[in-house]
Amino acid sequence: MVNELLKKQKDFFKKGYTSDIDFRLNSLGKLRKSIQYYEKDILEALQVDLGKPHFEGYATEVGYVLDSISYMEKNLKKWTKDKKVKTPIHQALTKSFIRYEPYGTVLIIGPFNYPFQLIIEPMIGAIAAGNTVILKPSQDTVKTEAIIKRIINEVFEEEYISVITGGREVTSELINSKFDYIFFTGSVPVGKIVMEAASKNLVPVTLELGGKSPVIVHKDSNLDKAAKRIMWGKFINTGQTCVAPDYVYIHKDIKDELLQKMKEVLIEFYGDKPKNSEDYGKIVNTRQFDRLVTLIDEDKVFYGGNYDREELYIEPTILNNVTWMDKVMEDEIFGPILPVMEYGDINKVIDIINSNPKPLSFYIFSENERIQNMTIDRISFGGGCINDTISHVATPYMPFGGVGNSGIGSYHGEYSFYTFSHAKSIIKKSTIFDLNLIFPPYKDRINILKKVLK
């Protein structure tokens, strides 16, 4: 099935329809109208799959991709123009330019945590760049997978854009097929499998992975703002966010005060009984639920800690006095559990963070520019915020992606267009005359050459 569909898409790509800018813009326009038409169905699917409030569903998924489409539509013609560049002085009567061409047929594999946005957003870039696309949504979010398939099947012919569903066997077949590009969002272990499979066919990849994204709260921070912004970034989507704060280092002089403020913020957000809150979601499935509850050390619970397996509910939980020996610090948490540690010397914290794999995100709370710059300069991470969390992903003007273990490549806005495009370097030379210096026999021209190339 995969090879047959892949051949159809490669044959369609060769016909050249997707090279036309108006074809791409028309495709984006049809996609936008379909998403708007099915908006209610998408939001309801997200609520069923993840307990996601409609506000969060629109802000982080539906509205997010609609805004992305609009941005692409406004700027695509500008990005697709040949980019003129300088020509070396020794290349007389020559023009140099870069032309962007689509890779061809692209595979996009999406995760369960933002199951609509994280498959549609890269697809927008792939369409804008002129590729054909095969989508593989997460099988863990069944309702969202179904609405994605309905939208794509109604809007596009399968030889242009298509959805394939299934489990690990299907995914394995896909990543071992000869696509022209693979874009994967998910966990680090699966990302390694995808990259290994792609390497056998020399298929280029973008890997959007994750890791343990740290927060440092220095003693000069605005504690009210820090508490609210950290709690929001951590517990939106029930903590199932790749750029969510994974753990917090708080300066020892302010730790107790900040912990109390964080507790007050959680009660303000979700009430005394978050289980009854319409603004708090659920864990995606029992497998993830069972993994998460093993990370809750009852002796270290500062706030929360309650759970209900039947409802896939885990209360927003803060763990205090955590060390790197605790189980919760072994891997990315990806759920509503926040470990807190204290520090006195920020240099030691930086060294500890740097001794671990590079995180996808990093957040520093401080009013001191020296502290701000020192931490973002000395710690390697994909992207991050000063005095906020996760907001850096919600802009089309900056690339989003990881570094090292947290990912390869980036996208969003213009960077999505470049990710799914190959940059061809072209020299256009005049035929009026030749610079005979470069042609044999060379004789004694090396001294002339040294004056030109130095």
WOZIJO-V236085 format. One record per pair of residues at least 12 apart in sequence whose ideal C-beta (glycine too) atoms are under 6 Angstrom apart, sorted by the first residue. I is the first residue (numbers start at 0). J is the second residue. D is the distance in whole Angstrom. If there is no record, write none. Layout:
BEGIN
i=I j=J d=D
i=I j=J d=D
END
This chain:
BEGIN
i=1 j=172 d=5
i=1 j=173 d=6
i=1 j=176 d=5
i=4 j=161 d=6
i=5 j=176 d=6
i=7 j=158 d=4
i=8 j=104 d=5
i=8 j=131 d=4
i=8 j=158 d=6
i=9 j=104 d=5
i=11 j=131 d=6
i=11 j=158 d=4
i=11 j=159 d=6
i=12 j=103 d=5
i=12 j=104 d=6
i=12 j=131 d=5
i=17 j=129 d=4
i=18 j=129 d=6
i=20 j=76 d=6
i=20 j=79 d=6
i=23 j=126 d=6
i=23 j=127 d=6
i=23 j=129 d=6
i=26 j=126 d=5
i=27 j=68 d=5
i=27 j=71 d=6
i=27 j=72 d=6
i=27 j=126 d=6
i=29 j=154 d=5
i=30 j=154 d=6
i=31 j=68 d=5
i=33 j=150 d=5
i=33 j=154 d=5
i=37 j=150 d=6
i=38 j=61 d=6
i=40 j=146 d=5
i=41 j=61 d=6
i=41 j=115 d=6
i=41 j=146 d=5
i=42 j=56 d=5
i=44 j=142 d=4
i=44 j=143 d=4
i=44 j=146 d=5
i=45 j=143 d=6
i=47 j=142 d=5
i=48 j=140 d=4
i=48 j=142 d=5
i=48 j=143 d=5
i=49 j=280 d=5
i=49 j=283 d=6
i=50 j=280 d=3
i=50 j=281 d=4
i=51 j=280 d=5
i=52 j=278 d=5
i=60 j=113 d=6
i=60 j=115 d=4
i=60 j=116 d=4
i=63 j=116 d=5
i=64 j=116 d=6
i=64 j=119 d=5
i=64 j=120 d=6
i=67 j=120 d=6
i=67 j=123 d=5
i=68 j=123 d=6
i=70 j=395 d=5
i=70 j=412 d=6
i=71 j=123 d=6
i=71 j=127 d=5
i=75 j=127 d=5
i=78 j=416 d=5
i=81 j=96 d=4
i=81 j=98 d=5
i=82 j=97 d=4
i=83 j=96 d=5
i=89 j=451 d=5
i=91 j=434 d=6
i=92 j=429 d=4
i=93 j=426 d=6
i=93 j=428 d=5
i=94 j=427 d=4
i=95 j=426 d=6
i=96 j=425 d=5
i=97 j=422 d=5
i=97 j=424 d=6
i=98 j=423 d=5
i=98 j=425 d=6
i=99 j=420 d=4
i=99 j=422 d=6
i=100 j=421 d=5
i=100 j=423 d=6
i=101 j=128 d=5
i=101 j=129 d=4
i=101 j=130 d=4
i=102 j=130 d=6
i=102 j=179 d=4
i=102 j=180 d=4
i=102 j=421 d=6
i=103 j=179 d=3
i=104 j=131 d=5
i=104 j=178 d=6
i=104 j=179 d=5
i=105 j=125 d=5
i=105 j=130 d=5
i=105 j=132 d=5
i=105 j=180 d=5
i=106 j=133 d=5
i=106 j=173 d=6
i=106 j=178 d=5
i=106 j=181 d=5
i=107 j=121 d=5
i=107 j=122 d=6
i=107 j=134 d=5
i=107 j=182 d=5
i=108 j=135 d=5
i=108 j=183 d=5
i=109 j=136 d=5
i=109 j=137 d=6
i=109 j=184 d=6
i=110 j=137 d=6
i=110 j=184 d=5
i=110 j=185 d=5
i=111 j=137 d=4
i=111 j=139 d=4
i=111 j=140 d=5
i=111 j=283 d=5
i=112 j=239 d=4
i=114 j=137 d=5
i=114 j=140 d=4
i=114 j=143 d=4
i=115 j=143 d=6
i=117 j=184 d=5
i=118 j=134 d=6
i=118 j=136 d=5
i=121 j=182 d=5
i=121 j=410 d=6
i=124 j=410 d=6
i=124 j=415 d=3
i=124 j=416 d=6
i=124 j=419 d=5
i=125 j=419 d=5
i=127 j=416 d=5
i=128 j=416 d=5
i=128 j=419 d=4
i=128 j=420 d=4
i=130 j=419 d=6
i=131 j=159 d=5
i=132 j=160 d=5
i=133 j=161 d=5
i=133 j=163 d=6
i=134 j=162 d=5
i=135 j=163 d=6
i=135 j=173 d=6
i=138 j=166 d=6
i=139 j=283 d=5
i=139 j=284 d=6
i=148 j=162 d=4
i=174 j=193 d=5
i=174 j=196 d=4
i=175 j=196 d=5
i=177 j=200 d=5
i=178 j=202 d=6
i=180 j=203 d=6
i=181 j=197 d=5
i=181 j=202 d=6
i=181 j=204 d=5
i=182 j=205 d=5
i=183 j=206 d=5
i=184 j=207 d=4
i=187 j=208 d=5
i=187 j=404 d=6
i=190 j=206 d=5
i=190 j=208 d=5
i=205 j=408 d=3
i=205 j=418 d=6
i=206 j=406 d=5
i=206 j=407 d=5
i=207 j=406 d=5
i=208 j=401 d=5
i=208 j=405 d=5
i=208 j=406 d=4
i=209 j=241 d=4
i=209 j=331 d=5
i=209 j=359 d=5
i=210 j=331 d=6
i=210 j=356 d=6
i=210 j=358 d=4
i=210 j=359 d=5
i=210 j=404 d=6
i=210 j=405 d=4
i=211 j=245 d=4
i=211 j=331 d=5
i=211 j=358 d=6
i=212 j=245 d=5
i=212 j=358 d=5
i=212 j=359 d=6
i=212 j=360 d=4
i=213 j=246 d=6
i=213 j=352 d=5
i=213 j=361 d=6
i=214 j=244 d=5
i=214 j=247 d=4
i=214 j=362 d=4
i=215 j=248 d=5
i=215 j=363 d=5
i=216 j=249 d=5
i=216 j=364 d=4
i=217 j=250 d=6
i=217 j=365 d=4
i=217 j=370 d=5
i=218 j=250 d=4
i=218 j=252 d=5
i=218 j=253 d=5
i=219 j=365 d=6
i=219 j=366 d=5
i=219 j=367 d=5
i=220 j=364 d=4
i=220 j=365 d=6
i=222 j=257 d=5
i=222 j=260 d=6
i=225 j=364 d=4
i=226 j=260 d=4
i=226 j=261 d=5
i=226 j=264 d=5
i=227 j=264 d=5
i=228 j=387 d=5
i=228 j=388 d=6
i=229 j=244 d=6
i=229 j=388 d=6
i=230 j=261 d=6
i=230 j=264 d=5
i=230 j=265 d=6
i=232 j=244 d=5
i=232 j=388 d=3
i=232 j=389 d=4
i=233 j=337 d=5
i=234 j=315 d=5
i=234 j=335 d=6
i=237 j=280 d=4
i=237 j=335 d=5
i=238 j=334 d=5
i=238 j=335 d=4
i=239 j=333 d=6
i=241 j=359 d=6
i=242 j=359 d=6
i=242 j=360 d=4
i=242 j=389 d=5
i=242 j=392 d=6
i=244 j=388 d=6
i=245 j=332 d=6
i=246 j=338 d=4
i=247 j=339 d=5
i=248 j=340 d=5
i=248 j=342 d=5
i=248 j=348 d=5
i=249 j=341 d=6
i=251 j=341 d=5
i=251 j=343 d=5
i=254 j=341 d=5
i=258 j=301 d=6
i=262 j=302 d=5
i=265 j=315 d=5
i=273 j=314 d=6
i=273 j=315 d=6
i=274 j=312 d=5
i=281 j=311 d=4
i=281 j=312 d=6
i=282 j=311 d=5
i=282 j=313 d=6
i=288 j=308 d=6
i=288 j=311 d=5
i=291 j=313 d=6
i=291 j=334 d=4
i=292 j=306 d=6
i=294 j=326 d=6
i=294 j=327 d=4
i=294 j=336 d=6
i=299 j=318 d=5
i=299 j=319 d=6
i=299 j=320 d=6
i=301 j=317 d=5
i=301 j=319 d=4
i=302 j=317 d=4
i=303 j=315 d=5
i=303 j=316 d=3
i=304 j=316 d=5
i=313 j=335 d=5
i=315 j=335 d=5
i=316 j=336 d=5
i=317 j=337 d=5
i=318 j=338 d=5
i=319 j=339 d=5
i=321 j=338 d=4
i=321 j=340 d=5
i=349 j=377 d=5
i=352 j=378 d=6
i=356 j=404 d=4
i=357 j=379 d=5
i=357 j=402 d=5
i=357 j=403 d=4
i=357 j=404 d=6
i=357 j=405 d=6
i=358 j=380 d=5
i=358 j=405 d=6
i=359 j=381 d=5
i=359 j=401 d=5
i=359 j=405 d=4
i=360 j=383 d=5
i=361 j=378 d=6
i=361 j=380 d=4
i=361 j=383 d=4
i=362 j=383 d=5
i=362 j=384 d=5
i=362 j=388 d=5
i=363 j=385 d=6
i=364 j=386 d=6
i=371 j=385 d=5
i=379 j=402 d=6
i=381 j=400 d=6
i=381 j=401 d=4
i=381 j=402 d=5
i=381 j=405 d=5
i=395 j=411 d=6
i=395 j=412 d=3
i=398 j=414 d=4
i=399 j=411 d=5
END
